[in-house]
Amino acid sequence: MSRSEAGSPNDPRGAERFNEERASYTLKGASQPDLQAGVKAIREVVKTLKPKPGVYRMLDARGDVLYVGKARSLKARVTNYTQPKGLTNRLVRMISQTRAMEIVTTNSEADALLLEAQFIKRFRPPYNVLLRDDKSFPFILLREGHDFPRIMKHRGARKHKGQYYGPFASAGSVNTTINALQKLFLLRSCTDSFFERRDRPCLLYQIKRCSAPCVGRIDEAGYGELLKQAKDFLGGKSGAVQQQIEVQMQEAAEALDFETAALLRDRLRAATFIQGSQAVNADGVGDADVFALASKGGQIAVQGFFVRGGQNWGHRAFFPRNTGDVDEAKVLADVLLQFYEEVPPPRHILVDRELPERALLEEAFSGLAERKVAISVPQRGERRKLMQQASRNAEEALDRRLAETGTQAKIMRELAEFLELPDVPQRIEIYDNSHIQGAKAVGAMVVAGPEGYLKNQYRKFNINSAQSNDDYGMMREVMERRFARAMKDDPDREQAGVWPDLVLIDGGKGQMSAVRDTLEELGIEDVPLIAIAKGPHHGREGREVFHFPDGREKMLPTNSPLLFYLQRLRDESHRYVIGAHRAKRSRAISASPLDEIPGIGPARKRALLLHFGTASKVRAAALDDLKRVPGVSESVAQTIYDFYHAGG
């Protein structure tokens, strides 16, 4: 049975739009892996194949994909699998498990190469090299469609109209850059709805990170000039932008407009910070990605640097899986294919070794980018120095990974990967609240680090403004108080321990929305957030659901050590907030109306209660009766009487 079509992997609807010629053959009764059965299944497929380019998928007895490969000639490539004597042990094991194949023909070998990467990402076959990174890379978006365009972080499909700059290696690198760009160009980061309802400048204007177009502190023309400078800076013309700002600063100083000159000086400092924070020297490189591979102990690390406009936009280490007996150059080529399946290729891709089928890779990447893309091994100059630095980073990243034998270190690394953090968090803040029908409401912050709980940094919040039973309102109040203080104490994120690397919220989508919206109103969009909610069986089976700010949900296996760790963090916040709530409730129960009378301490309170029996009888007592209480003078008696009978 077969179906023949034709198509291209550049179609935006993906692999399903490929015109495909599919052949599927299943052997009856072959439940155990058997080499002869596998070879027989493959030979049946070979009979139907033609010398055309395409992609093949090998399936096991259950129909799961074992391997995805591409070929210039499907017939010639697949025929090789019918002669296992000349193949590696890994491929022999794969053939012994194969019980069916699916074939897709394409218009060219380059198309087949791209489709192969799509299928690998979708099916995650155990015999393919896998780039272990299932999250999208962040970009900076200057979103258009508004009189005052917004600067924001963006992940995923490019559905919004505007200018995209990236990719950045991590959320941390893009957040740092956006913070510096806000100082440099004073562009707004708030949502349109928040922008429309402002009647006075927000905190970002006060700390000189926004020009406050929402309340008319800058007109459209002035904002447009800032936007143009931002585009030039992100496009690689940073030197020209700095020179322009420097001229404006000198002109303001000569005109004795020292306030404007000081503002321009701060903007220049922000530009210097962006360039000074570069971990690598990327001068003269233009737009390029740099990849170097290191191997040791049977593991492989690939270090990537991302350079745009001569600026380093971060770096990331990848640790591909299923590398086994695969040639290192082939591993690197597979990593590039899977990486650029999602990220637009730059004009130049620099690698530390010659890649197999380099010309074919260039053709495929040029088709994706709709312009020429070149792959090269730098031999001299700044590019060579950059490659050497990437190689050192790859070796160091691999050494760190091999050294992470401790259970806690491994859990913290898995935490960063699962929650898509830029690095292992050094400060985790966990939030919860407790109340009884809205009464005696208390919020709590528990703090943890790689070495355990930081109990001297725990904090309680007496809830004041939230209404009865409004869990979301309580969480909003806690977040506003916590992070408004952080913005005031350390707006530039320079003090260790003031800002968290991760905020863990006990709750689901509602709590996540409340926290996300509150921080957004404060102009904070770079603090990683995650909400942990009990699953359908209220956590008894360990089926906690993790809610991300963008609406995504994830779960962990019930036996995952990482899940146990996150549950412990959540349970510690429960323990602390419930203890704080009970203490507050106990104080309220033991409190006496006598506590509110000025000048009445524990001794006089005890004397009054011993004499009259109850606080209500103290309230009803005459002045002369109060004077008879031992230890109560006439003036104190008069104070007590006046307190209860004022205005009466």
KEKE-840216 format. One record per residue (C-alpha): residue in one letter; x, y, z. Coordinates in steps of 0.05 Angstrom, whole numbers, padded with zeros to 5 digits, always signed. Layout:
BEGIN
AXYZ...
This chain:
BEGIN
M+00000+00000+00000S+00028+00067-00019R+00009+00140-00032S+00048+00187-00078E+00050+00263-00073A+00102+00319-00080G+00119+00380-00038S+00169+00422+00000P+00189+00427+00075N+00188+00502+00069D+00112+00499+00068P+00090+00534+00133R+00042+00479+00151G+00100+00432+00161A+00113+00360+00144E+00040+00342+00135R+00040+00384+00071F+00095+00342+00041N+00072+00306-00020E+00092+00238+00002E+00099+00167-00023R+00088+00123+00036A+00100+00048+00040S+00083+00011+00104Y+00095-00063+00112T+00081-00100+00177L+00104-00170+00191K+00053-00213+00227G+00074-00250+00289A+00143-00218+00297S+00137-00194+00368Q+00211-00206+00388P+00269-00167+00359D+00299-00210+00306L+00351-00190+00255Q+00325-00235+00199A+00254-00209+00208G+00280-00138+00206V+00320-00150+00142K+00260-00184+00110A+00214-00124+00126I+00265-00076+00096R+00273-00118+00033E+00198-00116+00021V+00202-00040+00022V+00262-00037-00024K+00222-00071-00078T+00176-00010-00083L+00230+00044-00080K+00258+00087-00136P+00323+00127-00139K+00290+00191-00114P+00308+00237-00056G+00267+00231+00007V+00262+00211+00080Y+00251+00143+00110R+00226+00123+00179M+00239+00056+00211L+00184+00030+00257D+00182-00024+00309A+00127-00076+00321R+00085-00024+00359G+00091+00027+00304D+00139+00073+00343V+00192+00108+00303L+00262+00079+00314Y+00302+00121+00265V+00293+00176+00214G+00341+00183+00155K+00346+00221+00090A+00374+00199+00023R+00392+00227-00045S+00370+00159-00072L+00321+00123-00027K+00330+00057-00063A+00406+00057-00055R+00405+00081+00018V+00352+00033+00044T+00384-00025+00007N+00445-00017+00051Y+00405-00039+00111T+00392-00107+00080Q+00466-00123+00088P+00478-00115+00163K+00548-00147+00163G+00580-00081+00144L+00541-00038+00193T+00556-00017+00265N+00527-00053+00325R+00480+00005+00337L+00450-00001+00268V+00446-00077+00272R+00405-00070+00336M+00360-00020+00301I+00348-00066+00242S+00332-00125+00288Q+00276-00082+00318T+00249-00057+00252R+00182-00085+00230A+00158-00032+00181M+00181+00030+00143E+00149+00094+00120I+00177+00131+00059V+00168+00204+00040T+00195+00229-00026T+00216+00302-00035N+00235+00348-00092S+00308+00352-00073E+00359+00325-00024A+00360+00392+00012D+00285+00387+00023A+00296+00317+00050L+00349+00343+00098L+00300+00394+00127L+00243+00344+00131E+00289+00296+00167A+00301+00349+00221Q+00226+00361+00228F+00212+00287+00237I+00268+00278+00288K+00241+00335+00329R+00170+00308+00325F+00183+00234+00337R+00247+00236+00381P+00273+00169+00353P+00320+00130+00399Y+00371+00116+00344N+00378+00189+00320V+00424+00241+00351L+00376+00285+00391L+00386+00357+00409R+00359+00355+00480D+00324+00423+00480D+00249+00425+00473K+00239+00499+00487S+00239+00555+00437F+00292+00609+00436P+00273+00679+00458F+00275+00740+00413I+00267+00815+00425L+00206+00842+00390L+00194+00915+00374R+00120+00906+00364E+00086+00952+00315G+00012+00969+00303H+00012+01023+00357D+00030+01097+00358F+00082+01079+00412P+00111+01010+00395R+00128+00965+00453I+00193+00928+00467M+00181+00857+00492K+00209+00787+00498H+00179+00738+00448R+00179+00662+00440G+00145+00618+00390A+00112+00633+00323R+00121+00703+00295K+00049+00723+00292H+00057+00795+00314K+00075+00851+00266G+00142+00883+00283Q+00218+00875+00282Y+00247+00811+00312Y+00318+00809+00338G+00350+00744+00359P+00357+00689+00376F+00383+00700+00446A+00414+00641+00481S+00369+00644+00542A+00314+00681+00576G+00368+00711+00622S+00408+00741+00565V+00346+00771+00531N+00320+00798+00597T+00386+00831+00613T+00389+00862+00544I+00317+00888+00549N+00331+00920+00616A+00392+00956+00588L+00354+00976+00525Q+00299+01006+00568K+00351+01049+00602L+00383+01067+00536F+00321+01082+00494L+00265+01091+00546L+00217+01047+00506R+00153+01023+00539S+00146+00949+00557C+00075+00949+00584T+00016+00917+00549D-00032+00959+00508S-00088+00951+00559F-00043+00974+00615F-00019+01032+00571E-00090+01056+00557R-00113+01060+00629R-00055+01099+00658D-00068+01168+00685R+00001+01179+00716P+00071+01151+00702C+00088+01083+00730L+00150+01064+00770L+00191+01051+00707Y+00187+01125+00689Q+00210+01144+00759I+00272+01100+00754K+00285+01125+00683R+00269+01063+00644C+00210+01090+00605S+00193+01157+00572A+00120+01152+00595P+00085+01161+00529C+00021+01136+00563V+00012+01203+00598G+00043+01248+00545R+00112+01258+00574I+00139+01248+00503D+00104+01259+00437E+00099+01211+00379A+00156+01243+00340G+00203+01241+00399Y+00185+01169+00414G+00195+01152+00340E+00266+01178+00344L+00281+01134+00404L+00251+01075+00367K+00295+01089+00306Q+00357+01091+00350A+00337+01025+00382K+00330+00992+00314D+00397+01019+00292F+00430+00994+00356L+00400+00924+00351G+00417+00923+00277G+00491+00931+00289K+00499+01007+00287S+00514+01014+00360G+00574+01060+00350A+00534+01110+00309V+00479+01111+00361Q+00527+01123+00418Q+00561+01179+00379Q+00493+01212+00366I+00474+01209+00440E+00542+01237+00460V+00532+01296+00413Q+00463+01309+00442M+00491+01306+00513Q+00545+01358+00496E+00494+01403+00464A+00449+01399+00526A+00508+01414+00572E+00528+01475+00530A+00456+01500+00534L+00459+01491+00610D+00404+01439+00606F+00437+01396+00657E+00377+01352+00672T+00373+01330+00599A+00449+01322+00597A+00446+01277+00658L+00392+01234+00627L+00433+01227+00563R+00494+01209+00605D+00455+01153+00638R+00434+01128+00569L+00506+01126+00547R+00524+01086+00609A+00470+01036+00590A+00499+01029+00521T+00568+01017+00551F+00538+00965+00598I+00509+00926+00540Q+00575+00925+00504G+00616+00915+00566S+00574+00855+00588Q+00592+00816+00526A+00625+00751+00547V+00662+00747+00481N+00694+00796+00433A+00650+00795+00371D+00677+00857+00335G+00677+00849+00260V+00638+00784+00261G+00572+00813+00239D+00515+00763+00241A+00541+00694+00257D+00530+00633+00301V+00592+00598+00327F+00591+00524+00345A+00647+00482+00376L+00644+00409+00399A+00680+00375+00456S+00677+00301+00475K+00700+00263+00536G+00678+00201+00574G+00629+00181+00520Q+00591+00247+00525I+00590+00306+00477A+00579+00380+00489V+00567+00431+00435Q+00577+00504+00453G+00540+00557+00414F+00553+00632+00412F+00501+00677+00379V+00526+00742+00349R+00482+00793+00315G+00507+00860+00290G+00575+00847+00322Q+00542+00839+00391N+00543+00774+00430W+00471+00755+00447G+00490+00699+00493H+00516+00628+00491R+00489+00560+00508A+00517+00490+00516F+00479+00432+00485F+00488+00360+00505P+00460+00317+00449R+00436+00246+00464N+00443+00180+00427T+00511+00199+00400G+00539+00128+00411D+00585+00109+00354V+00565+00168+00310D+00622+00208+00281E+00632+00274+00317A+00627+00316+00254K+00560+00281+00239V+00536+00296+00309L+00552+00370+00300A+00516+00370+00232D+00455+00337+00264V+00455+00388+00320L+00456+00445+00270L+00399+00415+00230Q+00354+00408+00291F+00374+00476+00318Y+00357+00513+00254E+00292+00475+00246E+00265+00528+00293V+00314+00586+00293P+00327+00628+00230P+00398+00616+00205P+00446+00677+00203R+00488+00694+00143H+00549+00659+00172I+00554+00594+00212L+00623+00582+00241V+00643+00512+00262D+00706+00481+00290R+00712+00424+00239E+00692+00406+00168L+00622+00378+00165P+00597+00322+00120E+00554+00347+00063R+00571+00419+00079A+00546+00444+00011L+00480+00409+00022L+00472+00440+00091E+00486+00509+00061E+00433+00497+00008A+00382+00476+00059F+00396+00533+00107S+00396+00584+00050G+00327+00559+00031L+00303+00569+00103A+00332+00639+00108E+00314+00658+00036R+00384+00686+00027K+00454+00658+00022V+00481+00623+00085A+00554+00602+00089I+00585+00549+00134S+00660+00556+00147V+00717+00536+00192P+00753+00601+00212Q+00828+00598+00203R+00853+00667+00226G+00835+00734+00255E+00778+00751+00304R+00735+00694+00280R+00790+00644+00296K+00797+00674+00366L+00722+00670+00375M+00723+00597+00355Q+00779+00582+00404Q+00738+00613+00459A+00677+00572+00439S+00720+00509+00441R+00745+00526+00512N+00673+00538+00534A+00651+00471+00505E+00706+00434+00543E+00690+00470+00608A+00615+00457+00601L+00628+00384+00590D+00675+00381+00650R+00622+00413+00694R+00570+00364+00670L+00615+00304+00682A+00632+00331+00752E+00559+00337+00771T+00556+00271+00807G+00522+00298+00869T+00447+00285+00873Q+00429+00356+00892A+00471+00387+00837K+00438+00341+00786I+00369+00359+00812M+00384+00433+00807R+00408+00426+00736E+00346+00386+00718L+00305+00440+00751A+00336+00493+00706E+00323+00450+00644F+00251+00431+00662L+00230+00502+00681E+00269+00533+00623L+00314+00576+00666P+00377+00609+00640D+00419+00578+00694V+00415+00538+00759P+00375+00583+00807Q+00414+00608+00867R+00352+00638+00901I+00283+00606+00897E+00224+00641+00929I+00161+00601+00944Y+00096+00637+00959D+00031+00614+00992N-00025+00644+01033S-00071+00620+01088H-00137+00644+01118I-00204+00622+01146Q-00261+00651+01105G-00216+00710+01090A-00203+00723+01164K-00133+00729+01194A-00104+00723+01124V-00028+00714+01120G+00019+00708+01061A+00087+00676+01065M+00152+00674+01027V+00199+00615+01036V+00269+00620+01007A+00313+00562+00984G+00381+00556+00950P+00425+00501+00923E+00448+00485+00995G+00379+00483+01026Y+00329+00530+01059L+00350+00601+01077K+00305+00607+01138N+00333+00674+01160Q+00303+00704+01097Y+00232+00677+01105R+00180+00731+01107K+00107+00737+01129F+00056+00786+01100N-00006+00807+01139I-00059+00813+01084N-00095+00880+01090S-00129+00899+01025A-00154+00834+00996Q-00227+00817+01006S-00254+00755+01041N-00238+00690+01004D-00201+00727+00948D-00140+00682+00940Y-00119+00718+00877G-00125+00786+00910M-00083+00761+00969M-00029+00737+00921R-00030+00803+00884E-00020+00842+00948V+00039+00798+00969M+00072+00805+00901E+00062+00880+00898R+00092+00891+00967R+00150+00843+00955F+00172+00868+00887A+00156+00942+00895R+00206+00940+00952A+00257+00903+00908M+00248+00956+00853K+00260+01010+00904D+00320+00977+00938D+00356+00950+00877P+00326+00972+00810D+00391+00953+00772R+00394+00882+00801E+00463+00892+00829Q+00453+00866+00900A+00456+00791+00912G+00395+00763+00948V+00347+00819+00931W+00319+00789+00867P+00299+00716+00860D+00322+00671+00803L+00256+00633+00807V+00187+00647+00838L+00148+00585+00854I+00073+00597+00867D+00028+00548+00902G-00033+00547+00857G-00058+00540+00786K-00075+00584+00727G-00111+00636+00769Q-00054+00647+00817M-00005+00649+00759S-00046+00702+00723A-00051+00744+00786V+00024+00742+00798R+00042+00753+00724D-00005+00813+00717T+00018+00845+00783L+00092+00841+00762E+00074+00867+00693E+00041+00928+00724L+00105+00940+00762G+00144+00936+00697I+00177+00869+00715E+00177+00816+00661D+00243+00781+00672V+00231+00743+00737P+00219+00669+00721L+00151+00646+00746I+00121+00577+00754A+00058+00554+00790I+00051+00484+00819A-00020+00457+00824K-00045+00390+00848G-00069+00344+00793P-00138+00313+00784H-00129+00268+00845H-00106+00326+00890G-00033+00306+00889R-00043+00237+00919E-00012+00205+00857G+00041+00259+00850R+00009+00286+00787E+00025+00359+00799V+00015+00405+00740F+00065+00461+00728H+00035+00524+00697F+00079+00571+00657P+00065+00646+00647D+00049+00636+00573G-00006+00585+00589R+00035+00522+00576E+00030+00463+00625K+00080+00409+00641M+00082+00348+00685L+00137+00304+00713P+00139+00228+00722T+00111+00206+00789N+00179+00176+00809S+00220+00237+00789P+00270+00263+00841L+00258+00332+00814L+00183+00326+00827F+00198+00304+00899Y+00243+00365+00908L+00191+00414+00882Q+00138+00381+00926R+00184+00391+00986L+00191+00465+00969R+00116+00471+00963D+00105+00434+01029E+00155+00478+01065S+00115+00540+01044H+00051+00504+01069R+00084+00491+01136Y+00109+00561+01145V+00046+00598+01123I+00000+00553+01164G+00044+00564+01225A+00041+00639+01215H-00034+00637+01206R-00044+00595+01269A+00000+00642+01309K-00040+00702+01285R-00105+00667+01302S-00080+00648+01371R-00060+00719+01386A-00129+00742+01364I-00163+00691+01409S-00121+00709+01470A-00126+00784+01457S-00165+00826+01506P-00201+00893+01496L-00158+00917+01554D-00097+00913+01507E-00124+00973+01469I-00124+01020+01529P-00062+01064+01531G-00019+01054+01592I-00047+00986+01611G+00009+00935+01614P+00007+00861+01633A+00009+00874+01708R-00050+00923+01709K-00088+00880+01659R-00080+00821+01706A-00101+00862+01766L-00164+00887+01731L-00185+00818+01709L-00173+00789+01779H-00215+00844+01810F-00273+00845+01760G-00270+00776+01729T-00280+00794+01656A-00263+00851+01608S-00336+00867+01598K-00344+00880+01673V-00284+00926+01670R-00319+00964+01615A-00383+00970+01656A-00348+00990+01721A-00358+01059+01752L-00299+01105+01763D-00299+01095+01838D-00298+01019+01828L-00238+01025+01782K-00200+01066+01834R-00207+01009+01884V-00167+00960+01841P-00098+00946+01872G-00043+00978+01832V-00090+01025+01794S-00080+01098+01810E-00134+01152+01804S-00103+01177+01739V-00100+01107+01708A-00172+01094+01731Q-00193+01158+01698T-00157+01137+01633I-00193+01070+01633Y-00261+01102+01647D-00251+01155+01593F-00230+01103+01542Y-00296+01066+01548H-00341+01127+01559A-00312+01179+01512G-00367+01217+01478G-00417+01183+01524
